[in-house]
Amino acid sequence: MRNGVYFSNRSDPFLALGVAIVAYVLLSKPTSALFEYVARIPEIHDLRLFPAAIIAATVFGLYQWRQRRQLSGVALGAAIASKEAMERAEETSRLVNFAHALTRIPELKSVAAATATHIPLLVPSRRAWVMIRAAGVWEPLMTVGDTPPADRERAARRAMGEGGLQVSLPSDDECFPVVIADTPVCVLGVASDPALTAHQRSVLTTAVALLAASLKNAELLQELHENGLQDGLTGCFNRTHAIDSLDIELKRARRTKRPLSVLMFDLDSFKLINDRHGHLCGDAVLAAVGERMRGATRAGDLKCRYGGDEFIVLLASVGHEEAEERRRRLQEAVAAITIDAGGGRRIPLRASAGASTFPADGLTYERLLARADRRMYRNKAQRKTASPIEDMVVAAVAP
């Protein structure tokens, strides 16, 4: 209504001008004289009103034409505004869907999948990418379009102000960086041609903020998950995770037809160390063993505390001969540990170990663990006969 009133008022002076012209024609002396002359002709006695009527009709027709043009302009403006409002509503709806998808995500790979699905919907027909910061290194999370990895990394670093980069990049992308607690989290890059609207920038800023929060949540959940599966004393995974992981690795080994080996070992006379020197000393022994295991095994080997002083190591794609060699090296690594018992005395350590290999020693994790356990105790009996560790422990801690 406001727009209609506004445009109608603009046309009123035009209508008033037309009325004034009509009045002038009717009331002016020259016009009156002309009409009196015409009035003398009986056949066209009523012609005096004819010129005024023509002028009035012309003015009114022009007035209607202007009205239609102005109303068309109002309708066009309303249509454009309606279209823009619908586009903003659709963008907001896509943003809400993205937020809902992220709230259901517990893991980084799922966050990446949701990002790859929803970010292209927020920037249709545009090049886009997301780089995340993990362990001090920029890594791609998702990419739409062709952008060289080096360019994406330079753009992310420049957006974060790292290294004072001022280089010109081949791709002219607009970047949306996010920093949480002074820590760079992620950067969203979007092609800047055609120019982004203010609403699109607002949507993308919100989207990347939601993404950053989800990434941090996934990171925290991963840490909590790992902490819940890890033994706080040794830093190794716990028994539950060991069995679950062994079952998963067995399925993979069956599918790929590759071997899988299990090492099991425990500490000789660990109970005697606890009894003679206290549980604090026993804790120090377990912590030292956990640290030595991390140094004596490969990064891909899964190290677990099976219970008490028993440990297992999962060796994916490792056959029997290599497993036996790894068993001997691990025993040597444990034997190199000595614990300070005070007064210049050192407690020596020794481990008994056994190995089993899929499929020769069993097709299930129960059979593999049982075979490794029997071989470990057989190794313990042989080592005890050859060189009793108990006497060495007692001598080291005796008052």
C-alpha positions as CSV (number, residue, x, y, z in Angstrom):
1,M,0.0,0.0,0.0
2,R,2.8,2.4,0.8
3,N,4.4,1.9,-2.6
4,G,1.0,2.4,-4.4
5,V,0.3,5.6,-2.6
6,Y,3.8,6.9,-3.3
7,F,3.6,6.3,-7.0
8,S,0.0,7.6,-7.3
9,N,1.0,10.9,-5.7
10,R,3.8,11.3,-8.2
11,S,1.1,11.3,-11.0
12,D,-1.3,13.7,-9.4
13,P,0.5,16.9,-10.6
14,F,0.3,15.5,-14.2
15,L,-3.4,15.1,-13.8
16,A,-3.8,18.5,-12.3
17,L,-1.9,20.0,-15.2
18,G,-4.2,18.4,-17.6
19,V,-7.3,19.7,-15.8
20,A,-5.7,23.2,-15.8
21,I,-5.2,23.0,-19.6
22,V,-8.8,22.0,-20.1
23,A,-9.9,24.9,-17.9
24,Y,-7.7,27.3,-19.8
25,V,-9.1,26.1,-23.1
26,L,-12.7,26.6,-21.9
27,L,-12.2,29.9,-20.1
28,S,-9.6,31.8,-22.2
29,K,-10.8,34.7,-24.3
30,P,-9.3,33.5,-27.6
31,T,-10.8,30.1,-27.2
32,S,-14.1,31.6,-26.2
33,A,-14.1,33.8,-29.3
34,L,-13.3,30.8,-31.4
35,F,-16.1,28.8,-29.9
36,E,-18.5,31.7,-30.3
37,Y,-17.6,31.8,-34.0
38,V,-18.2,28.1,-34.3
39,A,-21.4,28.4,-32.3
40,R,-22.8,30.7,-35.1
41,I,-23.0,27.6,-37.3
42,P,-26.3,26.0,-36.3
43,E,-25.2,22.6,-37.5
44,I,-22.4,22.4,-35.0
45,H,-23.8,24.4,-32.2
46,D,-22.5,22.0,-29.5
47,L,-18.9,21.9,-31.0
48,R,-17.6,24.2,-28.2
49,L,-17.1,21.3,-25.9
50,F,-15.4,19.1,-28.5
51,P,-11.9,20.5,-28.3
52,A,-11.9,20.4,-24.5
53,A,-13.2,16.9,-24.5
54,I,-10.4,15.8,-26.9
55,I,-7.8,17.4,-24.7
56,A,-9.3,15.9,-21.5
57,A,-9.3,12.5,-23.1
58,T,-5.7,12.8,-24.2
59,V,-4.6,13.9,-20.8
60,F,-6.5,11.2,-19.0
61,G,-5.1,8.6,-21.4
62,L,-1.5,9.8,-20.7
63,Y,-2.3,9.7,-17.0
64,Q,-3.4,6.0,-17.2
65,W,-0.4,5.1,-19.3
66,R,1.9,6.6,-16.7
67,Q,0.0,4.8,-13.9
68,R,0.4,1.5,-15.7
69,R,4.2,2.0,-16.2
70,Q,4.6,2.9,-12.5
71,L,2.5,0.0,-11.4
72,S,4.6,-2.3,-13.7
73,G,7.7,-0.9,-12.0
74,V,6.3,-1.7,-8.6
75,A,5.4,-5.2,-9.7
76,L,8.8,-5.8,-11.2
77,G,10.5,-4.5,-8.0
78,A,8.3,-6.7,-5.9
79,A,9.1,-9.7,-8.1
80,I,12.8,-9.0,-7.8
81,A,12.5,-8.6,-4.1
82,S,10.5,-11.8,-3.8
83,K,13.0,-13.7,-5.8
84,E,15.9,-12.4,-3.7
85,A,14.0,-13.3,-0.5
86,M,13.4,-16.8,-1.8
87,E,17.1,-17.2,-2.7
88,R,18.1,-16.0,0.8
89,A,15.6,-18.4,2.4
90,E,17.0,-21.3,0.3
91,E,20.5,-20.4,1.3
92,T,19.5,-20.2,4.9
93,S,17.7,-23.6,4.6
94,R,20.9,-25.2,3.2
95,L,22.9,-23.7,6.0
96,V,20.5,-25.2,8.6
97,N,20.8,-28.6,6.9
98,F,24.5,-28.3,7.0
99,A,24.4,-27.5,10.7
100,H,22.1,-30.5,11.3
101,A,24.4,-32.8,9.4
102,L,27.4,-31.7,11.5
103,T,25.6,-32.2,14.8
104,R,25.2,-35.9,13.9
105,I,28.9,-36.3,13.2
106,P,31.2,-37.9,15.7
107,E,34.3,-38.5,13.5
108,L,36.6,-36.5,11.3
109,K,35.9,-38.6,8.2
110,S,32.1,-38.0,8.7
111,V,32.7,-34.3,9.1
112,A,34.6,-34.4,5.8
113,A,31.7,-36.2,4.1
114,A,29.1,-33.8,5.4
115,T,31.3,-30.9,4.2
116,A,31.8,-32.3,0.8
117,T,28.0,-32.8,0.5
118,H,26.7,-29.4,1.8
119,I,29.4,-26.8,1.0
120,P,28.8,-27.2,-2.8
121,L,25.1,-26.5,-2.2
122,L,25.9,-23.3,-0.4
123,V,28.1,-22.1,-3.4
124,P,26.5,-23.7,-6.5
125,S,28.5,-23.5,-9.7
126,R,31.6,-22.1,-7.8
127,R,35.0,-23.4,-7.1
128,A,35.4,-24.1,-3.4
129,W,37.8,-25.9,-1.0
130,V,38.4,-26.3,2.7
131,M,41.8,-26.7,4.4
132,I,42.2,-27.8,8.0
133,R,45.1,-27.4,10.3
134,A,46.2,-30.7,11.9
135,A,49.3,-31.2,13.9
136,G,50.7,-27.9,12.5
137,V,50.2,-29.0,8.9
138,W,47.5,-27.8,6.4
139,E,45.6,-30.7,4.9
140,P,42.6,-30.6,2.5
141,L,39.2,-31.6,3.8
142,M,37.2,-31.1,0.6
143,T,37.6,-29.6,-2.9
144,V,35.2,-28.6,-5.6
145,G,36.8,-27.6,-8.9
146,D,40.4,-27.5,-10.0
147,T,42.8,-25.7,-7.6
148,P,46.4,-26.8,-7.2
149,P,47.1,-28.1,-3.7
150,A,50.0,-25.8,-3.3
151,D,47.8,-22.8,-4.1
152,R,45.2,-23.9,-1.6
153,E,47.8,-24.2,1.1
154,R,49.3,-20.8,0.3
155,A,45.9,-19.2,0.3
156,A,45.0,-20.8,3.7
157,R,48.4,-19.7,5.2
158,R,47.9,-16.2,3.8
159,A,44.4,-16.0,5.2
160,M,45.8,-16.9,8.6
161,G,48.6,-14.4,8.2
162,E,51.3,-17.0,8.4
163,G,54.7,-16.0,7.3
164,G,53.5,-12.6,5.9
165,L,52.8,-14.1,2.5
166,Q,52.0,-11.5,-0.1
167,V,52.3,-13.6,-3.2
168,S,49.7,-13.4,-6.0
169,L,47.8,-16.7,-6.4
170,P,46.7,-18.0,-9.8
171,S,43.2,-18.6,-8.4
172,D,41.4,-15.5,-7.1
173,D,39.5,-17.1,-4.2
174,E,37.8,-15.3,-1.3
175,C,38.9,-16.9,2.0
176,F,36.9,-17.4,5.2
177,P,39.4,-18.3,8.0
178,V,38.5,-19.5,11.6
179,V,40.7,-19.3,14.6
180,I,39.7,-20.8,18.0
181,A,41.6,-20.0,21.1
182,D,44.5,-18.5,19.0
183,T,44.7,-21.8,17.1
184,P,44.0,-21.9,13.3
185,V,41.4,-24.4,12.7
186,C,40.2,-24.2,9.0
187,V,39.9,-22.0,6.0
188,L,37.0,-22.0,3.5
189,G,38.0,-20.8,0.0
190,V,35.3,-19.8,-2.6
191,A,35.7,-18.4,-6.1
192,S,35.1,-14.7,-5.9
193,D,33.7,-14.4,-9.5
194,P,30.8,-13.6,-9.7
195,A,31.0,-11.3,-6.7
196,L,29.4,-12.7,-3.5
197,T,26.5,-10.9,-2.0
198,A,26.4,-9.7,1.5
199,H,24.0,-12.5,2.4
200,Q,26.2,-15.1,0.8
201,R,29.2,-13.9,2.8
202,S,27.1,-14.1,6.0
203,V,26.0,-17.6,5.2
204,L,29.5,-18.8,4.4
205,T,30.9,-17.1,7.5
206,T,28.4,-19.0,9.6
207,A,29.0,-22.2,7.7
208,V,32.8,-22.2,8.3
209,A,32.2,-21.3,12.0
210,L,29.9,-24.3,12.4
211,L,32.5,-26.5,10.6
212,A,35.3,-25.3,12.8
213,A,33.3,-26.1,15.9
214,S,32.4,-29.5,14.6
215,L,36.1,-30.2,13.8
216,K,37.1,-29.3,17.3
217,N,34.4,-31.4,18.7
218,A,35.5,-34.4,16.6
219,E,39.1,-33.8,17.8
220,L,38.0,-33.8,21.4
221,L,35.8,-36.9,21.0
222,Q,38.7,-38.7,19.4
223,E,41.0,-37.7,22.3
224,L,38.4,-38.9,24.8
225,H,37.9,-42.1,22.9
226,E,41.6,-42.8,22.8
227,N,42.0,-41.8,26.4
228,G,39.2,-44.2,27.3
229,L,40.9,-47.0,25.4
230,Q,44.4,-46.3,26.7
231,D,46.1,-47.4,29.9
232,G,47.2,-44.3,31.7
233,L,50.2,-45.9,33.2
234,T,51.9,-47.5,30.2
235,G,50.3,-45.4,27.3
236,C,49.3,-48.7,25.6
237,F,45.7,-49.6,24.6
238,N,43.7,-51.6,27.0
239,R,42.5,-55.2,26.8
240,T,39.1,-54.4,25.3
241,H,40.6,-52.4,22.4
242,A,43.2,-55.1,21.9
243,I,40.5,-57.8,21.3
244,D,38.4,-55.5,19.1
245,S,41.4,-54.6,17.0
246,L,42.6,-58.2,16.7
247,D,39.2,-59.2,15.5
248,I,39.2,-56.4,12.9
249,E,42.7,-57.2,11.7
250,L,41.7,-60.9,11.4
251,K,38.9,-60.0,9.1
252,R,41.2,-57.8,7.0
253,A,43.8,-60.6,6.9
254,R,41.2,-63.1,5.6
255,R,40.0,-60.6,2.9
256,T,43.5,-59.7,1.7
257,K,45.1,-63.2,2.2
258,R,47.9,-61.6,4.2
259,P,49.4,-62.9,7.4
260,L,48.8,-61.5,10.9
261,S,51.0,-62.2,14.0
262,V,50.5,-61.6,17.7
263,L,53.2,-61.2,20.2
264,M,52.4,-61.8,23.9
265,F,54.9,-61.2,26.7
266,D,54.9,-60.6,30.5
267,L,57.5,-59.6,33.0
268,D,59.3,-62.3,34.9
269,S,58.9,-62.0,38.7
270,F,56.9,-58.9,38.5
271,K,54.9,-60.0,41.6
272,L,58.2,-60.3,43.5
273,I,59.2,-56.8,42.6
274,N,55.9,-55.5,44.0
275,D,56.2,-57.6,47.1
276,R,59.8,-56.7,47.8
277,H,59.9,-53.1,46.8
278,G,56.3,-51.8,46.7
279,H,53.7,-51.1,44.2
280,L,55.2,-47.6,43.3
281,C,58.2,-49.4,42.1
282,G,56.0,-51.8,40.2
283,D,54.2,-48.9,38.5
284,A,57.6,-47.4,37.5
285,V,58.5,-50.8,35.9
286,L,55.3,-50.8,33.9
287,A,55.7,-47.2,32.8
288,A,59.3,-48.0,31.7
289,V,58.1,-51.0,29.7
290,G,55.4,-49.0,28.0
291,E,57.9,-46.4,26.9
292,R,60.5,-49.0,25.8
293,M,57.7,-50.7,23.7
294,R,57.0,-47.5,21.8
295,G,60.7,-47.2,20.9
296,A,61.2,-50.9,20.0
297,T,58.2,-51.4,17.8
298,R,56.9,-49.8,14.6
299,A,54.4,-47.0,14.5
300,G,51.8,-49.3,12.8
301,D,52.1,-52.0,15.5
302,L,49.2,-51.9,18.0
303,K,50.6,-52.1,21.5
304,C,48.2,-53.1,24.3
305,R,48.4,-53.9,28.0
306,Y,46.5,-57.1,28.2
307,G,46.3,-57.2,32.0
308,G,48.6,-56.8,35.0
309,D,52.1,-57.2,33.6
310,E,51.0,-58.9,30.3
311,F,51.3,-57.1,27.0
312,I,50.4,-58.0,23.4
313,V,51.5,-56.5,20.1
314,L,49.6,-56.9,16.9
315,L,51.8,-57.2,13.8
316,A,49.7,-56.7,10.6
317,S,51.1,-58.4,7.4
318,V,53.9,-60.0,9.4
319,G,54.6,-63.7,9.0
320,H,56.0,-66.3,11.4
321,E,59.7,-65.8,10.8
322,E,59.6,-62.0,11.1
323,A,57.3,-62.3,14.2
324,E,59.9,-64.5,15.9
325,E,62.6,-62.0,15.1
326,R,60.5,-59.2,16.5
327,R,59.8,-61.2,19.6
328,R,63.5,-61.6,20.3
329,R,64.2,-57.9,19.7
330,L,61.4,-57.0,22.1
331,Q,62.8,-59.3,24.8
332,E,66.2,-57.7,24.4
333,A,64.7,-54.2,24.6
334,V,62.9,-55.1,27.9
335,A,66.1,-56.7,29.3
336,A,67.9,-53.4,28.7
337,I,65.7,-51.7,31.3
338,T,66.8,-51.4,34.9
339,I,64.9,-49.7,37.6
340,D,66.6,-47.7,40.4
341,A,65.9,-49.4,43.7
342,G,67.8,-46.8,45.8
343,G,71.1,-47.0,47.4
344,G,72.8,-47.5,44.1
345,R,71.0,-50.7,43.5
346,R,69.2,-51.4,40.2
347,I,66.4,-53.9,39.5
348,P,66.9,-55.9,36.3
349,L,63.9,-56.8,34.1
350,R,63.3,-59.7,31.9
351,A,60.4,-60.7,29.8
352,S,59.1,-64.0,28.5
353,A,57.3,-63.9,25.1
354,G,55.5,-66.0,22.6
355,A,54.3,-65.4,19.1
356,S,51.5,-66.9,16.9
357,T,50.6,-66.3,13.3
358,F,47.4,-66.4,11.3
359,P,46.4,-68.7,9.6
360,A,49.0,-71.3,10.6
361,D,48.4,-71.1,14.3
362,G,44.6,-70.3,14.3
363,L,41.8,-68.7,12.4
364,T,40.2,-66.9,15.4
365,Y,41.6,-64.4,17.8
366,E,40.9,-66.8,20.7
367,R,43.1,-69.5,19.1
368,L,45.9,-67.0,18.3
369,L,46.0,-65.6,21.8
370,A,45.9,-69.1,23.3
371,R,48.8,-70.3,21.1
372,A,50.9,-67.2,21.9
373,D,50.1,-67.6,25.6
374,R,51.3,-71.3,25.6
375,R,54.5,-70.4,23.8
376,M,55.1,-67.5,26.2
377,Y,54.9,-69.8,29.3
378,R,57.1,-72.4,27.5
379,N,59.6,-69.6,27.0
380,K,59.3,-68.6,30.6
381,A,60.0,-72.1,31.8
382,Q,63.1,-72.4,29.6
383,R,64.5,-69.1,30.7
384,K,63.8,-69.8,34.4
385,T,65.8,-73.0,34.3
386,A,68.7,-71.3,32.5
387,S,68.9,-68.2,34.6
388,P,66.5,-67.6,37.5
389,I,65.6,-63.9,37.6
390,E,64.1,-64.2,41.1
391,D,67.6,-64.4,42.7
392,M,68.7,-61.2,40.8
393,V,65.6,-59.3,41.9
394,V,65.9,-60.3,45.5
395,A,69.6,-59.4,45.5
396,A,68.9,-56.0,44.0
397,V,66.2,-55.0,46.6
398,A,67.3,-56.9,49.7
399,P,68.0,-54.6,52.7
